[in-house]
Amino acid sequence: MRSKLICFVGVAILGLCCGGRCRAQNGPPSVASSSSAPASGARAEFLEEISFYEQRYIRLAETIPADKYNWRPAQGVRSIGEVFAHIVAANYGIARALGTQPPAGVDFKAIAAAAGDKAKTVQGLKDSFAHFRKAILALTDADADKPQKMFGRDTTQRGSFFMVTGHMGEHLGQSIAYARVNDIVPPWTAEAEQQKSADKPKP
């Protein structure tokens, strides 16, 4: 099991490293098209990245069966649902670090406790990403070099953007590996394979 998981982690990371090509085909629509979103600058680029990870996390979470949410590769390691719940909590926590407090009623302990509940966790992902986008829009590009603490490290507001996307990429790769070990194909991969099959010349 461990060697199989390591193999899939490698494949998942390779897939994320090739994300540029994948985004052109399967990525979300540009957030810059929103009237309230910046068209260029650090925030616009960060919003594009967050939009990419948002659709990947939500689509994967929706694809994984509810009975797999408590699956974990080993004792003491986060389960599938716990990884998604970690992202939900992180979205609210990072937004707070950037100056936007969580909405009233958000309970971090309740988020963790509901990790095995697919419906609640998927909704949590949707709600937390929506809140996170608002937190990014509340920033200004003029503050890009402003000192910022993120994940216990001193950086700048711009530097924190890189750290956050790195964190999201790490756990997305983990979630893809978990799915693959359970014979679950990420939906964007399944679509690409179907398209490749459809494009193949007929004999």
Buried (B, 14 or more C-beta within 10 A) or exposed (E): EEEEBEEBBEBBBEBBEEBEEBBEEBBBEEBBEEEEBBEEBBBBBBBBBBBBBBBBBBBBBEBBEEEBBEBBBEEEEBBBBBBBBBBBBBBBBBBBBBEBEBEEEBEEEEBBEBBBBBEBBBBBBBBBBEBBBEBBBEBEEEBBEEEBEBBEEEBBBBBBBBBBBEBBBEBBBBBBBBBBBBEBEBBBBEBBEEEEEEEEEEE
